[in-house]
Amino acid sequence: MHENEGDELDQRLLELSETKKKLLQQIQERDQQIQERDQQLQERDQQIRENDQKIRDYYRLQQSTTFCEYIEGCHDTLCYTLPNQPNGRLEKIESTTSTYSTACPVELREWVGFVDEQKLLFDEICDAFPPEHRAFAPPCYQEYLRKDFNQIGQDVE
């Protein structure tokens, strides 16, 4: 009888060992599923953050600007070097652009008092528009102008 009991115990131990292996495997599979779901949630959170940032950027571009923001945007848009590209057709026929009946300066003179006039005008505008007042064109309009100005250099050819 002891032999049967020993065999039964061995059999029971084998069954418990197999059950333990199955349970450990199930735990590992669940852990893997949890990790995969966690990764998916992190990816979704990242997508949501990126979309939120895009929405904030869009609204920022659509929002009217303050005077200082507008001046800075205009400076960024207008103050760059325009490409100086010779007209290939005119070079071939050795001609220059005619200025007949076109207003063009004969000489350039210093604008005496420009800085003082500019400061006075700037101060008047700042008095009329408080720093937080948003009444000027949004950045998207300035970007539109930038594209237009870039197109001017390309149309010359």
C-alpha positions in Angstrom: 0.0 0.0 0.0 2.9 2.3 0.7 4.1 1.7 -2.9 0.7 2.8 -4.3 0.7 5.8 -2.0 4.2 6.7 -3.3 3.1 6.3 -6.9 0.0 8.4 -6.2 2.1 11.1 -4.6 4.5 11.0 -7.5 1.6 11.3 -9.9 0.0 14.1 -7.9 3.4 15.9 -7.8 3.7 15.5 -11.6 0.1 16.9 -12.0 0.9 19.8 -9.7 4.2 20.5 -11.6 2.3 20.5 -14.9 -0.4 22.7 -13.5 2.3 25.0 -12.1 4.0 25.2 -15.5 0.7 26.0 -17.2 -0.1 28.7 -14.7 3.3 30.2 -15.0 2.9 30.2 -18.8 -0.5 31.8 -18.5 1.0 34.4 -16.2 3.7 35.1 -18.7 1.2 35.4 -21.5 -0.9 37.8 -19.5 2.2 39.8 -18.6 3.0 40.0 -22.3 -0.6 41.1 -23.1 -0.4 43.7 -20.4 2.9 45.0 -21.8 1.5 45.1 -25.4 -1.6 47.0 -24.2 0.6 49.3 -22.2 2.7 50.0 -25.3 -0.5 50.6 -27.4 -1.8 53.0 -24.7 1.6 54.9 -24.7 1.5 55.1 -28.5 -2.1 56.4 -28.4 -1.2 58.9 -25.7 1.7 60.1 -27.9 -0.6 60.5 -30.9 -3.1 62.4 -28.8 -0.3 64.7 -27.5 0.9 65.3 -31.1 -2.6 66.0 -32.3 -3.2 68.4 -29.4 0.0 70.2 -30.3 -1.1 70.4 -33.9 -4.4 71.9 -32.9 -2.7 74.4 -30.6 -0.3 75.4 -33.4 -3.2 75.8 -35.8 -5.1 78.0 -33.5 -2.0 80.0 -32.7 -1.5 80.6 -36.4 -5.1 81.7 -36.8 -5.1 84.0 -33.8 -4.7 87.7 -34.2 -1.3 89.0 -33.0 -0.2 91.8 -30.8 1.7 94.8 -32.4 5.1 93.4 -31.3 4.3 89.9 -32.6 3.1 91.4 -35.9 6.3 93.5 -36.3 8.5 90.5 -35.5 6.5 88.4 -38.0 6.8 91.1 -40.7 10.5 91.4 -40.0 10.9 87.6 -40.4 8.9 87.7 -43.6 10.3 90.7 -45.3 13.9 90.9 -44.1 15.7 88.3 -46.1 17.9 88.5 -49.2 16.0 88.4 -52.4 17.7 86.3 -55.0 19.4 88.3 -57.7 19.2 86.3 -60.8 20.1 87.7 -64.2 17.6 87.4 -67.0 19.1 84.9 -69.4 17.2 86.2 -72.4 18.5 89.7 -72.0 22.1 88.5 -71.6 22.0 86.7 -74.9 20.9 89.8 -76.8 23.2 92.1 -74.7 20.4 94.4 -73.7 19.3 96.0 -70.4 15.9 96.7 -69.1 14.6 100.1 -70.3 13.7 102.6 -67.7 12.1 105.0 -70.1 8.9 106.5 -68.6 9.6 104.6 -65.4 10.1 106.4 -62.1 13.5 105.5 -60.7 15.8 107.3 -58.3 18.7 109.2 -59.7 20.5 109.3 -56.4 20.1 108.0 -52.9 20.2 110.4 -50.0 20.3 109.9 -46.3 17.0 110.2 -44.5 17.8 112.7 -41.8 15.8 112.1 -38.7 14.5 108.7 -39.8 15.3 107.0 -36.5 13.6 109.8 -34.5 10.5 109.7 -36.7 10.4 105.9 -36.5 10.6 106.0 -32.7 7.9 108.7 -32.5 5.6 106.6 -34.7 6.3 103.4 -32.8 5.5 105.1 -29.5 2.2 106.4 -30.9 1.2 103.0 -32.1 2.2 101.5 -28.7 0.0 104.1 -26.9 -2.9 103.3 -29.2 -2.6 99.5 -28.8 -1.8 98.1 -25.4 0.8 95.3 -25.4 -1.8 92.6 -24.9 -4.3 93.9 -27.5 -4.6 91.5 -30.4 -5.7 93.4 -33.5 -3.1 92.6 -36.2 -3.0 90.0 -38.9 -2.4 86.4 -37.7 0.9 84.5 -38.5 -0.9 82.5 -41.2 -1.4 85.7 -43.2 2.3 86.5 -42.9 3.2 83.0 -44.1 0.9 83.6 -47.1 2.8 86.9 -47.8 6.1 85.1 -47.4 5.1 82.6 -50.1 4.0 85.4 -52.3 7.3 87.2 -51.9 9.2 84.0 -52.6 7.1 83.6 -55.8 8.2 87.0 -57.0 11.8 86.0 -57.2 10.8 82.9 -59.2 8.6 84.8 -61.6 11.5 86.9 -62.8 13.0 84.1 -64.8 
